[in-house]
Amino acid sequence: MRFLTGLLAVTLWAAPAKLKITPENPLLFGQGSKQRLVVTAEYPDGTAKEVTGEAAFTATGQAASIDPQGMVTALANGGSPIRVTWQGQTATTTALVQRADAPIPRSFAGDILPILTKYGCNGGSCHGALNGKNGFKLSLFGFEPEPDYAMIASAHEGRRVNRTDPEKSLLLLKPTMGPTPHGGGKLFSAKSPDYQALLAWLRDGAPRDLKHERKMTALRVTPELLTLTGKDASRRLLVTARFDDGAESDVTHLVKFSTNNDSIASINAAGVVKAERGGETAIVVRGPGVAGVAKVAVVIEPRNVPLLPVSNLIDEHINAKLKRLQIPPSAPADDATFLRRVYLDVIGSIPTSAEARAFLASKDPAKINCSAVPSTPNTGPCNGATTSTTPSSRSTTRAPTPSPSICRSSSAATFPTISSSARCSFRAATCTRRPPPTITPS
């Protein structure tokens, strides 16, 4: 009986507070355009879990349809309500469709160049290098579509494009490792959506119609701030591109993902982030000429994090970051340690022996609690310090150092004003300054 009671309590605690659909009220441009939805269950303790693969989707109205995987397809102008259910929880949103009278025409910069960027073809270690590779040079990360198109479609007598027999174009044979070897190895198969997109463009004659040409101007990554709780926890990122014609599109399948630290969080080509170990890193998303970033925090074992006393705006941000990363605050630093850290943080050097002795010997209450010091505007450098500089110098001489002062205080003191909570964490000081070194000619 005791076991069942405990199990019931765990089950009740594990029940999600609500479901969240991302993006909210998705916007689709053009007939047949698609937008993937991501569904997350948010729990009372602030954690979240992606449940897209387990949720059920229904759409009503004539503007859009949705498949069991949460992919919305635009059918006609207007709006279609979408309902999502999972374990008794329900969430709703509305798909909004514009310019659905016809599909958006294929564009070289908007549809073909992103594929080359996705596979790193125009990266600095490949054809985006200063001199390209083996005579084939592309602009770095696709910043210049015009010369890229000329290089692909017409340079070297157009040898990379076979308009008579598109399947035999080098643009397809090289990345699929057909009869022609490729230094970059096999990038995709002939059955992949990217191969089919390139083949369709080649069958149309590899055009670049300036009337319909469009390019990405910005990327938006959702969510921008992501916290994964538990080893192997995962979440899909969504990437939306803004184009120069004002339209937006889900381009998650057309961008290149990379992680700044794959030992903390890894990411695959589909944009699914996976937790590896505790810490924080960034996911960089790249399209032709544009980039976006998402910050990812990984918490392996949730824990109770006591909040620090809040004395200022900085303390609020410190508390939020410690809570997000589930990091308990450090113990308060002793006076000597704190003084050294403050000096290094604020002016980049350690205190003199006289300054250290004065601070350690002081009994002023503001040494512990900055609220004990009256605050007045900071009107200039501490102690009226000035800087003298002589051009074309090769050596520096440290100028005489004034005693520390409280720049924001009208009272005379011999130590920097500090926040009591700052002593417990990232250490903050207001305005202890020394004049920069005086530069003298060699």
N, C-alpha and C positions, 0 to 999 in steps of 0.2 A: 504493500500500500504506500509506504514511504517512497519507494522507487517511482510509482505511478504519479504521485504528487509532484515529485521533482521533475519528472519528464513533462508533465502538464505545464509547470511553471516555465521550463525552458521553451516549450512550444509557443506559449503565449508571448514570451519575450521576443521570440524569433519572428512573430507575425509582422509583416511590413506595415509601416504607417500609411504609405501611399505608393501609387505607381506614377512614374514620370515618363513622358514621351518626348524624345528629342529627334528633330527640331520641333519646337512648338509652332503649330499652324504653318506647315511646310509650304513653300512657294515654288511652283513649277512653271517654267516657261517653255512653250512649244508642245505641239502634239507628240505624244510618245515619250516625252522626257520622264526621267525617273528620279525618285528620291527615296533613299533607305531611311526607315525609322529605327531608332534604338529605344528599347524599353528598359527602365531600371526600377527596381524595388528599393525604396528608401525606408530605412529602419529607424526606430525611435532613438537609438544610440548614435545616430548621425552617419552610420555606414550605409553603403549602397551596393547592390548586386545587379548585374545585367541579366535580364530574363527574356530577352528578345526571342530566343529559340524556343521558349516554353509558352509564350503568350499566344493568344488567339486574336486575330484581326478581322474586323468587318468594316466595310465602307458602304455608304448609301449615297444616292444622288448619281448624276450622270457625268460629273466633272472628272472623277478619278476612280481607279480601282486599286486594290491592294492584294498581294499574294500572301500565302501563309508565312513567308519569311519576313514580312513587313516592308516589302518594296512597293512603293506607290507609283502608279503610271498615269500620266495625264491623258485625258480623253477629250475634254471639251472645256471651254471657258466657264469659270464659275467656281463653286466650292462644293466639296463632298465631306460630310462629317465622317470621322473615323473613330471606331470604338475598339479599345484594347482591354482584354480581361486576362487575369492570372491569379489563381488561388483565391478566388472570391473578391479580388480587388479590381476596380474598373477605372480607366482613364479615357478621356476623349480629346480629340483635336479636330482641326478642319484643314483639309488639303485645298489650297487656293491655286487655281490654274489660270494663266494668262497666255496670250498669243498662241492659242491652240488651234487656230484655223489651219495651220500646216506645221510640219516638223521644221525645226530650225536647221537651215542648210549646213552641210558639213564645211568646216573651215580648216585650213592647214595649221594656222597658229592656235586655234582653239581645240582641235580634235586630233591632229596628227603629231604635232610637235610635243604635246604632253606625253605621248607614248615614248618618244625618244628620251625625254627627261626622266620619266619613270624608271627606265632601265639603265640610266646612267650613261647613255650614249654621248651626251654633250657635257659630261663631267670633266673635271680637270685632268683626270688620269686616263681619259679616253679621247674621243674625237673633239672634245672641248678644250684640249690642250693648246698651247700657243701655236704649235705647228700642226695640230691635228694628229691623225694616225694613218699611215700608209696612203697619204694623199687625200684623205677624206677629213675635212675640217669643218666643225660646227661652232657656232658661237657658244660661249660658256653658259651653261644652264639655259640656253634658248632665249637669251636676251635680244637677239636680232633675227627675227623670223625671215626677213627678206633675203639676206645672204644665205641663210640656211636652206630656204626653198631652192634658190639658184644652185647651190651645191648638190642638192639631192636630185633635182629634176632635170638640170641641163649641163652641169659641169662635167668635164671629161667626156664630151659627146653624149651625155645622158646615159652613161653606162649603168647607173644604179636603178634606172627605171625602164622596164620593158612594157611599153604601152600595147604592143601586139599580143604578148603572152605574159600578163601581169604576174602569174605564179612564178615566173622565172626571173623576176626582178631581184637584183642583188639586195635590195632593201628588205626582201623577205627571206632569201636564201641564206644570207649571212647569219642573222639572229636565230634562225631555226636549225643551223648547222646542217644545211642540205649538202649537195655535192661540193659546195664551196666552203672551205674552212674559214673560221672566224676566230680572231685572236681573243675576243671577249667571251668565247664559249657560247653554249646554247642559252638563249634568253627566254624563249617561249616556244610553244608547239604550234603546229598548223591548225589545231582545233581551238586555240585560245581566242577570247574576244578581241585581244589586241591585234593578233594576226588577221582576224576577219575584218577589223576596222581598217587596217592598212591595205588589205586586198581590195576592199570596196572602193577606197580612194584611188587606187591604181587602176581599177576597172573603169572608173569614171574619167580616166585620162590624167590622173595626178594633177588636178586643177588647183589654181589659187585665184579665185574670183574675188577681186577687191571689193565688189559690191556686197558680198556676203562675208567677207573676211572679218574675224573678230579675235580678240586675244584677252587673256586673263589680266586683270588689273590688281586683284587682291585675293587672298585666301583667308577664310575664317575656319578655325578648327574648333570643334565642339566635342567635349567640353574643353575650355581653355585651362581649367584647373581640375585635375583628377586625382582622387585618392583611392588606392587599391588596398583592401584589407585582407590579409592572409596570403600565404605562399600560393602561387599559381592562380591567384585571382586575376580576372581578365575583364577587359572592357573595350568595345569598339569605338574608335574615333570616327567622327564624320567631318568631311572637308567640303566646304561650299566655296565655289569660285564666283567672284563678281567679274563680269565681262565689260568691255568698253562700250557695248551697246545697251548697257543698263540691265541686262538679264542676269540671273543667277542660276547655278546648276550644281547638283551633287557631283563632285569630281573625285570622290574617295577612291574610285577605281583607276583614276588617271594621274595620281600624284606619287611621288617617291617619299617613303617614310624612312627616317633614321633616328636612332637614339643616341644621346650623348654618353650614356653609360649602360651598356646592355647587361651588366652584372646586377643592376638595380631593377630595370624594366626593359624587356625586349619588345619588339614590335614586328609583325609580319607584313607582307605586301598588301594584305587586305585592311590594314589599319587596326588590327586587334593588339592591344597592349597587354602584356602579361607580367605579373609581379614576380620578381626573382629574389630580392632581399631588401631589407629595410633601407630607406634613404629617399633621396629626391633627385630627379633628373629631368631633362627636357627632351621632348620629341620634336624633331624638326621635319616639317612637311614642305616639299618643294614642287613647284610647277614651273613652266617656262617663264622665266623673268620674275617670278613671285615666290614668296615663302611665307610660312606660318609656323607658329610654335605652340605647343601645349606643355604645361608643367605637370609632372606626374610624381606623386608621393606614394611610397609603399610602406605600409605598416604591417609587419608580420604578426605581432602579438599585441592586440589592443590592451591598453592599460589606463588606469585612472591618472589623469594629469592635473595636479593642483594648479590653480591659476595664481599668478602673482598679483600683488596689490597694484592697482592702476593709478599712476600719478600724472601721466601725460599721454599724448597720442601715440608715441613710440611704444609705450607699454602695451597698448591695446593690440598693436600689430604683432608684438612679441608673443602675447598670450595666444592670439589666433594661430600663429605659426607653430608654436609648441603643441597646441591642441591638435592641429591638423596632422602633424608628424608623430603625435603621441610620444613626445619627449618630455620627461619630467624636468623641471628647471634645476639648474645647478645650485649647490649650496652657496650661501653668501660668501663673497670673497673677503679675506681680511684686508685691513687698510693698506698695507704695503703692496699687496697684489693688485688691489683696485687702483691705487694711484699709478702704478706702472702701466696698467692697461689703458687708463684714461689718457695719460700723456702720449702713449704710442698711437692710440686711436685718433686723438685730436690734433696733435702737432708732429707726430712721427718720431719722437725721441723720448728717452727716459728722463725723469726729473733729476735735477742736481741733488747732491747730498743735502744741501741747505733746504731746498724745497721739500724733500722727503721728510726731513726731521721736523720741519714746521707743520706739515700735514699730520704726521703721526702724533705729535705732541698736542695738537689742537683739541679743545674740548667744546668747540662751538656746536650747538645742536644742528645747525644746517649741514654739518658734515655727514649726518646720517639721513636727515629728512629735508629735502629742498623746500618743502612748504614753510619751513621756519625762516626762510630768507625772503624779504620783500622783493617783488619783481618790478623792475623798471626797464624801459626800452634800452636796447644795446645801441649806443650811438657811435661806436667806433672801436678800433683795436684796443685791447687791454693795455693799460698803463701807457697809452699813447705811443705804442711801438711803431717804429718807422723802418723803412727798408731803403738801403742804398745799393745801387747796382752800377758797376762799371763794365761797359761792353768789352768783348773780346778778352775775357778773363779765363784763366785756366785753373785757378785754385779758389777755395772759399775759406773764409775765416768766420768762426761763430761769433756773433755779436754778443755783448753783455746781456744776460738773461734777467728780466725783471721778476719779481716775486709773483707767484700765481695770484689771480684775483677773480672775483665773481663779476663777470661783465654785466649781468642782468640785475645786480644788486647795488643799492645805494650805500650799503654798509661796507666797511673795510674788512677784508678777510684774507686769509692766507691759504685757501684751498678752493678747488673748483666746486661749483654747485652741482649736486648730483641728485638723482632720483633714488629713493630707497629700493624700489623694485628693480632699478637698473643694476644695483649691486648684486642682485640675485641671478642676473641673466646676462644680457648682451652688453652691459656696461655703457652708460651714457653720461656725458658731461655737457655742460652748456657752452662755455666759451673761454676755457683757460688757453691763453695763447702766448707764444713767444714770437718775437720778430724773426723773419727769415734771416738766414745767414748773410752777412755783408760780403760781397764779392770784390776781391781786390785783384789787380793785374799781377800776373806771374813775373 
